[in-house]
């Protein structure tokens, strides 16, 4: 299930990378299901895309913060 922003913020960088990989893999599977006509819950595509975007935003925020401190 999709994690909320506050749950994701508590994760370490390595855990965020794992979550990102998992979400991207799920998105790939959902797209494949959609192309073959097996997908019935189209909202999962939107939820998963947004989850990927949330994780990428957090990663980019952390990188920007680190660069600002350096």
C-alpha positions as CSV (number, residue, x, y, z in Angstrom):
1,X,0.0,0.0,0.0
2,X,1.1,3.5,-0.7
3,X,2.9,5.2,2.2
4,X,2.2,8.7,3.2
5,X,4.7,11.6,3.2
6,X,5.3,11.4,7.0
7,X,6.0,7.7,6.8
8,X,8.4,8.2,3.9
9,X,10.3,11.0,5.6
10,X,11.2,8.7,8.5
11,X,13.0,6.3,6.2
12,X,16.7,6.3,5.6
13,X,18.2,6.9,2.1
14,X,18.7,3.2,1.5
15,X,15.1,2.4,2.5
16,X,13.9,5.2,0.2
17,X,15.8,3.7,-2.7
18,X,14.3,0.3,-2.0
19,X,10.8,1.8,-1.8
20,X,11.4,3.6,-5.1
21,X,12.6,0.4,-6.8
22,X,9.5,-1.5,-5.5
23,X,7.1,1.2,-6.6
24,X,8.7,1.4,-10.1
25,X,8.5,-2.4,-10.4
26,X,4.9,-2.3,-9.4
27,X,4.2,0.4,-11.9
28,X,5.9,-1.7,-14.7
29,X,3.7,-4.6,-13.8
30,X,0.5,-2.5,-13.8
31,X,1.4,-1.0,-17.2
32,X,1.9,-4.5,-18.5
33,X,-1.4,-5.6,-17.1
34,X,-3.1,-2.6,-18.7
35,X,-1.6,-3.3,-22.1
36,X,-2.8,-7.0,-22.0
37,X,-6.3,-6.0,-20.8
38,X,-5.9,-7.7,-17.4
39,X,-6.0,-4.5,-15.3
40,X,-9.3,-3.8,-13.6
41,X,-8.4,-1.3,-11.0
42,X,-7.0,1.7,-13.0
43,X,-6.7,3.8,-9.9
44,X,-3.7,1.7,-8.9
45,X,-1.7,3.2,-11.8
46,X,-2.4,6.7,-10.6
47,X,-1.6,5.9,-6.9
48,X,1.7,4.2,-7.9
49,X,2.8,7.0,-10.2
50,X,2.1,9.5,-7.4
51,X,4.1,7.3,-4.9
52,X,7.1,7.3,-7.3
53,X,6.8,11.1,-7.5
54,X,6.6,11.4,-3.7
55,X,9.7,9.3,-3.2
56,X,11.7,11.2,-5.9
57,X,10.7,14.5,-4.4
58,X,12.0,13.4,-1.0
59,X,15.3,12.2,-2.4
60,X,15.7,15.4,-4.3
61,X,14.9,17.5,-1.2
62,X,17.6,15.6,0.7
63,X,20.2,16.1,-2.0
64,X,19.4,19.8,-2.1
65,X,19.7,20.1,1.6
66,X,23.0,18.3,1.6
67,X,24.3,20.6,-1.1
68,X,23.1,23.6,0.7
69,X,25.0,22.6,3.9
70,X,28.2,21.9,2.0
